[in-house]
Structure formats: structure tokens, C-alpha cells
């Protein structure tokens, strides 16, 4: 390496060995609390941290925030959806942190912080963190919605009462059509034919009984004499009326004697 006068100075082996011995003596924090504290030494505002930056007074707010985000994501028991929901929640919390940092920066100066050249670096960091978190939020949210939409398509839709009734009716009709019937079809057919024959014999017997019941009345009618015809009603003709024989004379001078 170059010194002040441009002369190259090489690191000796003894210096390298001394640096290694000194490094071995540095063990860092030894307790769990010390390790947790030292792991957050590089945090200033939590905008670029690997885990969510939560202040002690924000613990309850953070738990409620995570619960609300999980409910809004409509999670099911699926590892992929849980991973995407975790990324969405983390990005949303970082966006909230960006807004708080913006408020802190604005409180540090009386004028517009965007016009203060001393705050340019901080504002640029906040805007970069906001753009990065917004990209993560929307990318994971779109992927989660796509997975949930595909899952909804594959899930069976709940059937209405009309559909269930139609299914039950189809099942009963199918069971009736597939019913083999009595075990002995020959016996069933023989009994059916016997019942039909007995029914026809009974009908024939009833018809013959009706004919025999009518026979005596017919014989009795044949032995009886023909009853005389009823006399035709007579019309009384006046003595001075014209005679019905059309002789032109009065009835008393023409046919009154014959009529008597």
C-alpha cells in the first residue's frame, strides 16, 4: 500500500498474526439479551431492517396490526399463503414506519424539509424504502389473490336445496330402475297369470247369472195374450155442424144415425 510519500509499504506476517490473535479475543456479547441488543445496533429507523422494527411502546399496536392484516388476507391453512401474507404485513408496517419518519423529519425543521439540503440524504432514504416496500406489498398481494382465486375455482360450490332435491330424486329413480325385483320371476309371473284367470272366471260367472235371471221374465211374457189397444178418444160433434163425411149436409140430417 502507499504511504504519505507514495512509498509502498507491505504488511508483515507478524502484523497479520497479531491481528488474528486480537480478533480471537473479541467474542462479542455472551448473553442472549446482549446478542439481541447488539443485533439491532445498526437500526436507526427500521426502514431497511431484515425484521420488522417495533418500538417497545408499539408492541400492542404491532400485534393488532398483524391480526388485522391476517384477517384481511383471508388466510387458510396453507404455508404459501401464510408466507405471502407475512411479506404483505411486513411491507405495510414499513410503509407505516416511512410515514412516521417523514413526520419526525418535518418536526426537526421549521421550513419545508424538502428544501433543506441537510435533510436530502434522509429524505432520499425514506423515499427509496417507501418505493421498495410498495413494490413488495403489491407484488405479494397480487400473487396471494391469484392463488386464492384458483383455489376458489377448484372448490366445489355449495349446492342449493333444489339441486339436492333433484339429486335425491335421480338417486331414487336410479335405484328403482336397477332393482332386480323378486328373486323368483317365474313364481311371480305364474301368480300374476293365476290372478288374471281367476278374475276373468269371476266376471264370466257374473255375466251368466245375469242371463239366467232374465230368462223367466221373457218366458212369462211369451205366454201372455196381447193386451187390447186402448180406444181412440171420441170427439163430440154438434147436431148443426157439418157432417165429417164431407157431404155438405148437417150432421143431424146425414150421419147422425150411423154415429149412434
Backbone bond lengths (Angstrom), bond angles and torsions (degrees), N, CA, C in turn:
res aa  C-N    CA-C-N  psi(-1)  N-CA   C-N-CA  omega(-1)  CA-C   N-CA-C  phi
1 X - - - 1.462 - - 1.526 109.05 -
2 X 1.302 116.01 162.57 1.457 121.73 -175.91 1.526 110.38 -94.38
3 X 1.287 115.60 136.42 1.462 121.72 175.99 1.512 110.26 -90.68
4 X 1.333 116.40 -161.31 1.449 120.52 -178.25 1.524 112.34 -68.88
5 X 1.335 117.12 -32.54 1.462 120.86 -176.89 1.524 112.27 -98.55
6 X 1.349 116.24 12.27 1.458 119.29 178.03 1.499 113.84 81.15
7 X 1.332 118.13 12.77 1.454 121.12 -179.72 1.522 108.10 -91.24
8 X 1.288 115.10 133.95 1.461 120.27 -178.71 1.515 110.02 -73.43
9 X 1.362 116.31 129.61 1.462 121.71 178.65 1.515 107.83 -121.03
10 X 1.275 118.73 120.94 1.459 124.55 -178.25 1.520 109.18 -92.73
11 X 1.331 116.62 139.99 1.466 122.02 175.76 1.519 109.03 -75.42
12 X 1.339 115.74 126.90 1.458 119.92 -177.32 1.523 110.24 -79.43
13 X 1.293 115.53 162.66 1.457 121.15 179.95 1.516 111.09 -66.49
14 X 1.319 117.23 -33.10 1.469 119.93 178.96 1.527 111.05 -65.54
15 X 1.334 117.74 -35.61 1.459 120.85 177.16 1.533 111.25 -68.17
16 X 1.313 116.08 -40.25 1.481 119.83 178.40 1.519 110.33 -63.00
17 X 1.348 116.46 -43.99 1.457 119.52 179.57 1.525 111.32 -64.49
18 X 1.340 117.24 -38.38 1.469 120.48 178.97 1.525 110.51 -64.87
19 X 1.319 117.43 -40.30 1.479 120.16 177.15 1.522 112.46 -62.77
20 X 1.311 115.83 -37.73 1.461 119.16 178.93 1.522 111.28 -68.47
21 X 1.344 117.65 -39.22 1.460 120.00 178.11 1.523 111.38 -65.90
22 X 1.311 116.25 -39.54 1.462 119.21 177.51 1.533 111.92 -66.12
23 X 1.315 116.28 -35.73 1.472 119.47 178.75 1.517 112.18 -66.93
24 X 1.327 116.74 -35.02 1.460 119.96 178.75 1.524 111.89 -67.30
25 X 1.334 117.71 -27.03 1.463 120.35 179.34 1.521 111.79 -75.18
26 X 1.332 118.92 -20.02 1.464 122.01 -179.59 1.530 109.02 -85.93
27 X 1.301 116.35 103.93 1.476 121.08 -178.01 1.520 113.14 -97.59
28 X 1.337 117.38 -12.43 1.455 119.49 -177.97 1.509 112.31 74.99
29 X 1.314 117.79 -168.05 1.470 120.29 179.76 1.522 111.35 -66.10
30 X 1.312 116.31 142.36 1.452 121.15 -175.80 1.530 112.50 -105.83
31 X 1.313 118.50 -25.09 1.463 121.30 179.50 1.522 110.49 -93.84
32 X 1.344 115.18 161.60 1.460 120.25 179.03 1.521 111.08 -64.57
33 X 1.314 117.05 -38.65 1.458 119.87 178.37 1.512 111.25 -66.27
34 X 1.338 116.04 -39.12 1.454 118.91 178.65 1.516 111.98 -67.10
35 X 1.337 117.02 -39.13 1.467 119.55 178.15 1.530 110.74 -65.36
36 X 1.346 116.38 -41.14 1.464 119.13 178.95 1.518 111.33 -63.84
37 X 1.333 116.54 -37.42 1.458 119.87 179.95 1.521 111.20 -70.36
38 X 1.339 117.12 -44.55 1.466 119.88 -178.68 1.519 112.30 -68.58
39 X 1.358 116.85 -26.63 1.466 118.49 179.27 1.516 112.05 -69.18
40 X 1.334 117.21 -15.13 1.457 121.31 -179.71 1.522 112.14 -109.41
41 X 1.355 115.84 16.91 1.462 118.41 -179.69 1.523 112.21 -66.41
42 X 1.348 116.72 -30.19 1.450 119.33 -175.83 1.532 111.62 -83.61
43 X 1.342 117.34 -3.93 1.458 119.96 -179.79 1.529 110.14 -77.84
44 X 1.288 115.35 129.53 1.457 121.00 171.71 1.528 111.35 -116.78
45 X 1.341 116.23 -41.46 1.460 119.76 176.76 1.518 112.16 -138.79
46 X 1.322 118.74 -2.63 1.455 121.33 175.89 1.502 115.07 76.72
47 X 1.321 118.57 13.54 1.463 120.35 -176.97 1.518 112.07 -75.46
48 X 1.318 118.37 -27.43 1.468 121.91 -176.58 1.524 110.94 -124.46
49 X 1.310 117.82 23.80 1.459 120.81 -179.59 1.525 110.36 -77.79
50 X 1.341 115.27 156.68 1.455 119.80 179.42 1.530 111.47 -75.05
51 X 1.312 116.92 -28.90 1.466 121.71 176.27 1.526 108.80 -114.69
52 X 1.326 115.56 166.03 1.460 120.13 -179.37 1.531 109.81 -67.34
53 X 1.313 114.92 129.68 1.456 121.36 179.64 1.519 108.41 -85.38
54 X 1.340 116.07 113.69 1.452 121.71 -176.66 1.527 107.97 -126.07
55 X 1.308 116.30 122.43 1.456 121.25 175.62 1.527 109.50 -73.48
56 X 1.327 117.68 155.14 1.482 119.07 -179.79 1.518 113.21 -55.93
57 X 1.323 117.54 -39.05 1.458 119.10 -179.11 1.525 112.37 -76.63
58 X 1.349 118.51 -5.35 1.464 122.08 179.36 1.525 113.05 -102.94
59 X 1.319 118.22 10.33 1.471 120.78 -175.02 1.530 111.26 -63.28
60 X 1.323 116.93 -47.53 1.474 119.56 179.77 1.524 111.15 -66.45
61 X 1.325 116.26 -39.57 1.454 119.81 178.67 1.526 110.79 -63.94
62 X 1.324 117.05 -38.15 1.469 120.76 -179.83 1.530 111.17 -66.99
63 X 1.324 117.62 -42.26 1.473 119.89 178.83 1.533 111.27 -64.03
64 X 1.309 116.56 -42.83 1.464 119.66 177.46 1.525 111.05 -65.63
65 X 1.319 116.88 -37.40 1.469 121.21 178.59 1.528 110.31 -63.11
66 X 1.321 116.85 -45.80 1.475 120.30 179.60 1.524 111.40 -64.63
67 X 1.331 117.27 -38.77 1.465 120.29 178.93 1.522 110.99 -64.28
68 X 1.329 116.82 -43.03 1.471 120.38 179.38 1.525 111.50 -65.91
69 X 1.312 117.38 -37.55 1.464 120.36 179.53 1.525 111.11 -68.45
70 X 1.335 117.72 -39.95 1.469 120.23 177.52 1.531 111.06 -63.65
71 X 1.319 116.23 -38.38 1.470 119.22 178.17 1.522 111.42 -68.57
72 X 1.334 116.14 -37.49 1.470 119.41 179.58 1.525 111.87 -69.36
73 X 1.326 117.19 -27.31 1.478 120.65 -179.00 1.519 112.89 -81.73
74 X 1.342 119.03 -7.00 1.473 122.31 179.03 1.523 110.90 54.75
75 X 1.310 116.18 56.72 1.460 120.67 -175.17 1.514 110.95 -75.68
76 X 1.342 114.73 148.57 1.456 123.45 170.29 1.523 107.05 -121.69
77 X 1.311 115.55 179.64 1.463 120.00 -178.71 1.532 109.33 -77.44
78 X 1.329 115.34 75.08 1.458 121.22 -178.44 1.532 107.77 -141.01
79 X 1.350 117.00 128.80 1.464 121.12 -175.35 1.526 111.70 -66.77
80 X 1.326 117.38 -36.83 1.467 120.32 -177.86 1.526 109.91 -67.54
81 X 1.312 117.25 -45.03 1.458 120.10 179.53 1.528 111.09 -64.91
82 X 1.334 117.38 -36.65 1.463 120.34 177.91 1.523 111.06 -65.62
83 X 1.332 117.20 -38.88 1.464 120.82 178.26 1.526 110.76 -64.87
84 X 1.319 116.97 -45.21 1.466 120.28 178.31 1.530 111.66 -63.86
85 X 1.329 116.49 -39.68 1.462 119.88 178.59 1.528 111.02 -65.17
86 X 1.340 117.08 -36.06 1.467 120.02 177.29 1.522 110.95 -64.03
87 X 1.328 117.60 -42.14 1.459 120.64 178.25 1.534 111.17 -65.25
88 X 1.329 116.76 -39.21 1.468 120.50 178.42 1.523 110.59 -63.96
89 X 1.327 116.63 -44.62 1.465 120.90 179.93 1.519 111.08 -63.78
90 X 1.322 116.97 -43.59 1.465 120.52 179.64 1.525 111.53 -63.15
91 X 1.335 117.12 -42.81 1.464 120.60 179.42 1.529 110.61 -65.27
92 X 1.335 117.50 -40.04 1.463 120.36 179.12 1.529 110.81 -66.19
93 X 1.341 117.60 -37.24 1.459 119.87 177.72 1.531 111.42 -67.09
94 X 1.330 117.04 -36.43 1.471 120.32 177.33 1.534 110.39 -67.24
95 X 1.310 117.05 -37.65 1.471 118.87 175.82 1.528 110.60 -62.58
96 X 1.311 115.72 -39.05 1.468 118.95 175.55 1.522 110.13 -62.86
97 X 1.323 116.67 -41.30 1.461 120.27 178.30 1.525 111.06 -63.47
98 X 1.321 117.83 -38.10 1.476 120.50 177.83 1.525 110.89 -60.86
99 X 1.322 116.57 -41.14 1.465 119.31 178.70 1.524 111.27 -65.15
100 X 1.342 117.42 -38.14 1.465 119.97 178.66 1.524 111.16 -67.47
101 X 1.342 116.02 -39.63 1.465 119.04 178.85 1.522 110.18 -66.23
102 X 1.325 117.47 -39.16 1.465 120.21 175.50 1.524 110.79 -57.55
103 X 1.342 115.36 -41.20 1.465 118.23 178.54 1.509 112.48 -66.23
104 X 1.354 116.96 -38.62 1.465 119.89 178.06 1.520 111.27 -65.26
105 X 1.343 116.64 -40.25 1.476 119.75 179.54 1.525 110.10 -65.23
106 X 1.333 116.56 -41.58 1.464 119.25 -179.84 1.526 111.54 -65.81
107 X 1.364 116.17 -28.88 1.464 118.46 -179.70 1.525 112.58 -76.61
108 X 1.335 117.33 -15.52 1.459 120.44 -177.38 1.524 112.90 -80.33
109 X 1.303 118.06 -17.48 1.460 119.99 -177.06 1.514 109.78 -133.67
110 X 1.318 114.63 153.99 1.458 120.02 -179.54 1.524 111.91 -81.09
111 X 1.330 117.24 -33.92 1.467 121.26 -178.65 1.522 110.02 -89.49
112 X 1.327 114.49 -173.86 1.462 120.53 178.03 1.523 109.05 -66.15
113 X 1.352 118.92 124.32 1.471 119.32 -177.86 1.526 112.95 -64.40
114 X 1.341 118.28 -25.49 1.458 119.71 178.95 1.529 111.76 -70.51
115 X 1.334 117.48 -15.42 1.467 121.40 178.32 1.527 112.25 -96.22
116 X 1.329 117.11 -5.14 1.470 120.91 179.84 1.525 109.07 -90.67
117 X 1.320 119.04 114.78 1.476 120.15 -178.19 1.514 113.30 -65.52
118 X 1.320 118.63 -24.05 1.463 120.24 -179.58 1.530 112.33 -72.72
119 X 1.308 117.50 -19.29 1.469 121.83 -179.92 1.526 112.65 -101.04
120 X 1.313 116.84 6.03 1.470 119.96 -176.22 1.524 111.54 -62.03
121 X 1.326 117.02 -41.12 1.463 120.60 -177.81 1.526 110.60 -66.51
122 X 1.315 117.90 -42.44 1.463 120.61 179.82 1.526 111.39 -65.88
123 X 1.324 116.41 -42.62 1.473 119.75 -179.93 1.520 110.94 -64.32
124 X 1.349 116.00 -39.04 1.455 119.19 178.62 1.531 110.87 -64.10
125 X 1.309 117.24 -38.96 1.468 120.88 178.52 1.528 111.17 -64.90
126 X 1.332 115.51 -40.98 1.470 118.99 179.24 1.526 110.90 -64.97
127 X 1.324 117.96 -43.71 1.464 121.16 179.65 1.517 111.30 -65.29
128 X 1.318 117.48 -37.24 1.473 120.03 178.24 1.523 110.08 -66.99
129 X 1.334 117.07 -41.44 1.468 120.13 178.20 1.529 110.99 -66.18
130 X 1.337 116.83 -38.03 1.464 119.77 179.05 1.529 111.27 -65.84
131 X 1.314 118.09 -43.24 1.467 121.07 179.16 1.528 110.69 -64.60
132 X 1.345 116.47 -40.65 1.468 120.11 -179.51 1.537 110.39 -66.14
133 X 1.330 117.02 -44.23 1.470 120.42 -179.29 1.527 111.27 -67.37
134 X 1.333 116.80 -37.71 1.471 119.82 178.26 1.524 111.12 -63.60
135 X 1.320 116.69 -40.70 1.465 120.18 178.29 1.522 111.18 -63.81
136 X 1.332 116.79 -44.44 1.469 120.35 179.06 1.526 110.55 -63.27
137 X 1.323 116.45 -41.82 1.463 120.86 -177.98 1.526 111.27 -60.87
138 X 1.318 117.20 -52.35 1.467 120.46 -176.35 1.528 111.73 -70.23
139 X 1.319 118.38 -37.24 1.463 119.95 179.96 1.525 111.65 -64.04
140 X 1.307 117.55 -46.00 1.464 120.60 -179.87 1.528 111.32 -72.41
141 X 1.332 117.17 -33.81 1.462 119.02 178.14 1.523 111.30 -66.08
142 X 1.319 117.88 -42.28 1.471 120.69 178.12 1.526 110.85 -63.91
143 X 1.325 116.77 -39.95 1.462 119.61 179.37 1.533 110.79 -66.82
144 X 1.338 116.99 -39.46 1.461 120.25 178.59 1.526 110.97 -64.83
145 X 1.318 117.23 -43.67 1.468 120.22 179.04 1.520 111.64 -63.76
146 X 1.309 117.79 -36.02 1.471 121.08 178.63 1.533 110.24 -65.94
147 X 1.320 116.84 -43.58 1.463 120.09 179.66 1.525 110.35 -64.14
148 X 1.332 116.84 -43.19 1.464 119.93 179.75 1.523 111.90 -66.31
149 X 1.319 117.14 -35.39 1.466 120.40 177.83 1.524 110.75 -66.78
150 X 1.322 117.32 -42.80 1.468 120.02 177.51 1.521 110.89 -64.74
151 X 1.334 117.46 -36.57 1.454 119.95 179.05 1.518 110.62 -67.12
152 X 1.326 117.50 -37.03 1.464 120.93 179.67 1.525 111.11 -65.95
153 X 1.334 117.07 -35.50 1.466 119.89 179.09 1.516 111.60 -66.07
154 X 1.333 117.53 -37.31 1.462 121.04 -177.39 1.525 112.42 -80.50
155 X 1.320 118.87 -22.24 1.457 120.87 -179.68 1.528 110.12 -72.33
156 X 1.330 117.94 139.75 1.472 119.76 177.61 1.512 110.95 -68.52
157 X 1.333 115.57 138.65 1.452 120.80 -179.96 1.531 109.89 -76.74
158 X 1.317 117.56 144.21 1.479 119.52 176.93 1.520 110.56 -65.11
159 X 1.310 116.38 132.14 1.448 121.97 -176.31 1.528 109.76 -87.00
160 X 1.315 116.17 143.05 1.450 122.08 179.44 1.533 110.24 -79.23
161 X 1.340 115.72 172.94 1.459 119.92 -179.86 1.530 111.06 -65.64
162 X 1.350 117.32 -35.35 1.470 119.93 178.73 1.526 110.79 -64.37
163 X 1.335 116.67 -41.33 1.466 119.57 179.15 1.519 111.01 -66.21
164 X 1.322 117.07 -40.12 1.463 119.60 178.72 1.527 111.13 -65.52
165 X 1.349 116.85 -38.82 1.465 119.45 177.69 1.528 110.76 -64.88
166 X 1.348 116.89 -40.73 1.469 120.18 178.94 1.519 110.78 -64.50
167 X 1.318 116.78 -40.18 1.466 119.90 178.26 1.519 111.39 -63.75
168 X 1.334 116.71 -41.59 1.456 120.06 179.99 1.527 110.60 -66.54
169 X 1.336 116.74 -38.70 1.466 119.53 177.91 1.520 111.14 -65.31
170 X 1.333 116.97 -43.33 1.467 120.22 177.62 1.520 111.12 -61.76
171 X 1.332 116.42 -38.36 1.462 119.24 -179.86 1.530 111.25 -65.75
172 X 1.338 116.09 -41.88 1.464 118.89 179.16 1.521 111.88 -66.39
173 X 1.356 116.56 -41.63 1.474 119.00 177.81 1.523 111.05 -63.46
174 X 1.317 116.24 -39.58 1.459 119.31 179.41 1.525 111.17 -65.24
175 X 1.340 115.72 -39.02 1.463 118.80 178.53 1.526 111.38 -66.37
176 X 1.362 116.96 -36.17 1.467 119.62 178.52 1.532 110.95 -68.13
177 X 1.338 115.96 -41.93 1.465 119.07 -179.57 1.521 111.95 -67.49
178 X 1.314 116.98 -31.16 1.462 120.52 -179.66 1.523 112.93 -90.76
179 X 1.350 117.48 3.87 1.462 119.93 -179.34 1.530 109.57 -71.58
180 X 1.326 119.39 123.21 1.487 120.20 -179.10 1.521 113.74 -71.29
181 X 1.358 119.19 -12.35 1.459 121.09 179.33 1.515 111.39 81.47
182 X 1.357 117.98 -163.34 1.464 120.62 -179.81 1.518 111.63 -60.56
183 X 1.314 113.75 152.43 1.473 118.48 -178.46 1.526 111.50 -66.88
184 X 1.333 117.83 -32.37 1.468 121.31 -178.09 1.531 108.28 -116.65
185 X 1.308 116.57 96.41 1.465 120.99 -178.95 1.524 111.41 -68.71
186 X 1.320 118.52 -32.33 1.468 120.91 179.96 1.523 110.54 -63.17
187 X 1.306 116.94 -44.60 1.461 120.35 179.27 1.521 110.84 -65.17
188 X 1.312 115.94 -38.84 1.467 119.91 178.31 1.531 111.13 -63.46
189 X 1.334 116.94 -45.15 1.463 120.30 -179.79 1.527 111.45 -67.28
190 X 1.335 117.15 -37.64 1.473 120.95 179.17 1.540 110.19 -64.38
191 X 1.316 116.67 -42.24 1.465 119.60 179.41 1.526 110.79 -65.96
192 X 1.343 115.35 -38.00 1.472 119.11 179.48 1.530 110.91 -64.13
193 X 1.338 118.09 -44.32 1.462 121.58 179.55 1.518 110.91 -65.81
194 X 1.332 117.21 -36.06 1.466 119.85 178.39 1.522 111.02 -65.88
195 X 1.319 116.68 -40.70 1.466 119.93 178.20 1.524 111.06 -64.26
196 X 1.332 117.38 -40.23 1.458 120.23 178.67 1.531 111.37 -65.20
197 X 1.344 117.60 -40.27 1.472 120.92 179.05 1.527 111.15 -65.08
198 X 1.344 116.48 -41.95 1.473 119.07 178.17 1.524 111.10 -64.15
199 X 1.319 116.67 -37.36 1.455 119.84 178.48 1.520 111.38 -65.19
200 X 1.342 117.70 -42.77 1.462 120.69 178.73 1.523 111.59 -65.98
201 X 1.349 118.09 -38.19 1.472 120.68 178.89 1.521 111.11 -65.32
202 X 1.330 115.79 -39.30 1.454 118.87 178.82 1.518 111.40 -65.21
203 X 1.336 116.94 -40.53 1.460 119.78 177.68 1.523 111.52 -64.48
204 X 1.357 118.47 -39.30 1.476 121.30 178.03 1.523 111.84 -64.99
205 X 1.344 115.75 -38.30 1.471 119.47 179.13 1.519 110.94 -65.71
206 X 1.305 116.10 -41.08 1.461 119.00 177.91 1.522 111.53 -64.19
207 X 1.322 117.70 -38.10 1.465 120.36 179.20 1.528 111.58 -66.60
208 X 1.350 117.65 -39.69 1.476 120.53 178.93 1.520 111.48 -67.06
209 X 1.314 118.12 -37.78 1.463 121.62 177.84 1.523 111.43 -62.98
210 X 1.318 116.69 -35.86 1.465 119.74 177.57 1.531 111.29 -66.12
211 X 1.328 117.74 -38.31 1.469 120.92 -179.65 1.511 110.76 -67.00
212 X 1.327 118.16 -43.49 1.475 121.19 -179.87 1.516 111.55 -66.99
213 X 1.301 117.32 -28.95 1.477 119.81 178.57 1.519 110.70 -71.28
214 X 1.309 119.85 -26.69 1.455 123.08 -179.70 1.528 112.49 -85.45
215 X 1.324 120.65 -19.94 1.476 123.51 -173.25 1.527 112.91 -62.18
216 X 1.371 123.23 -50.34 1.484 121.92 -178.41 1.509 112.98 -57.33
217 X 1.276 118.61 -39.48 1.464 119.94 -179.92 1.518 111.04 -65.94
218 X 1.326 117.98 -34.41 1.459 120.59 178.04 1.524 111.24 -68.58
219 X 1.397 117.61 -41.90 1.464 120.75 178.79 1.532 110.69 -64.46
220 X 1.295 116.66 -40.55 1.450 120.41 179.50 1.519 111.88 -62.93
221 X 1.303 116.25 -36.70 1.463 119.34 179.00 1.521 111.49 -69.21
222 X 1.347 118.44 -30.90 1.474 120.59 -179.25 1.526 111.51 -73.76
223 X 1.351 120.56 -28.82 1.468 123.50 -179.84 1.529 112.72 -81.01
224 X 1.253 118.19 -18.91 1.462 121.22 -178.38 1.524 111.18 -78.19
225 X 1.410 116.29 148.19 1.456 121.35 177.12 1.517 109.42 -79.44
226 X 1.347 112.69 159.41 1.448 117.94 179.69 1.509 110.22 -73.17
227 X 1.246 118.12 127.98 1.464 122.19 -178.69 1.524 109.02 -69.82
228 X 1.395 117.20 141.89 1.480 119.39 -179.91 1.514 110.76 -64.20
229 X 1.335 112.21 150.25 1.457 117.44 179.93 1.507 109.60 -72.40
230 X 1.244 116.93 146.59 1.460 121.48 -179.33 1.531 109.20 -69.26
231 X 1.364 117.97 138.42 1.481 119.68 -179.29 1.507 110.95 -65.21
232 X 1.346 112.02 146.52 1.443 117.36 178.73 1.516 109.61 -73.60
233 X 1.236 118.69 142.86 1.484 120.80 -179.70 1.537 109.44 -67.70
234 X 1.347 115.30 135.21 1.464 121.59 -179.78 1.508 110.01 -91.63
235 X 1.382 113.52 150.23 1.449 120.09 178.79 1.545 107.69 -111.96
236 X 1.299 116.84 128.04 1.461 121.61 -178.62 1.516 109.17 -76.53
237 X 1.354 115.92 128.17 1.466 122.09 -178.32 1.531 107.99 -108.88
238 X 1.266 113.91 133.83 1.449 118.06 179.84 1.542 111.74 -71.78
239 X 1.322 115.50 155.91 1.461 120.55 -177.18 1.520 110.36 -66.50
240 X 1.289 119.49 -39.54 1.449 123.19 -176.12 1.533 112.13 -88.76
241 X 1.332 118.43 1.60 1.466 121.17 179.12 1.508 109.74 -79.15
242 X 1.321 116.08 158.87 1.458 119.78 177.72 1.514 109.74 -65.19
243 X 1.272 114.80 146.08 1.452 120.46 -177.38 1.513 109.19 -70.75
244 X 1.312 118.98 137.56 1.469 121.31 -179.51 1.522 113.77 -66.96
245 X 1.335 118.47 -11.63 1.466 119.75 178.14 1.510 112.22 -79.05
246 X 1.350 116.11 -0.78 1.461 121.93 175.33 1.567 111.85 64.85
247 X 1.323 112.87 36.25 1.471 115.83 176.38 1.523 111.99 -85.24
248 X 1.264 117.22 -15.33 1.446 122.36 -178.79 1.507 113.16 92.86
249 X 1.319 116.71 -3.61 1.442 120.39 179.92 1.509 109.82 -97.13
250 X 1.314 113.56 164.78 1.443 117.05 174.81 1.520 109.69 -72.38
251 X 1.314 113.36 155.19 1.461 119.89 -176.09 1.525 111.80 -61.44
252 X 1.390 117.63 -32.93 1.450 120.10 -177.13 1.525 111.85 -73.28
253 X 1.301 118.67 -19.27 1.441 122.13 -178.93 1.523 112.44 -103.24
254 X 1.357 116.43 -3.45 1.485 118.32 -174.64 1.532 110.89 -118.32
255 X 1.257 118.41 -85.19 1.463 122.43 -169.26 1.515 113.35 -108.52
256 X 1.310 117.84 17.03 1.455 116.60 -177.70 1.513 111.03 -65.90
257 X 1.381 117.14 -32.16 1.446 119.46 178.58 1.531 111.23 -68.39
258 X 1.334 118.26 -39.83 1.458 120.85 178.11 1.517 111.98 -63.07
259 X 1.268 115.76 -42.21 1.476 119.09 179.89 1.498 110.97 -63.72
260 X 1.322 116.94 -34.47 1.466 118.93 178.45 1.511 109.04 -68.52
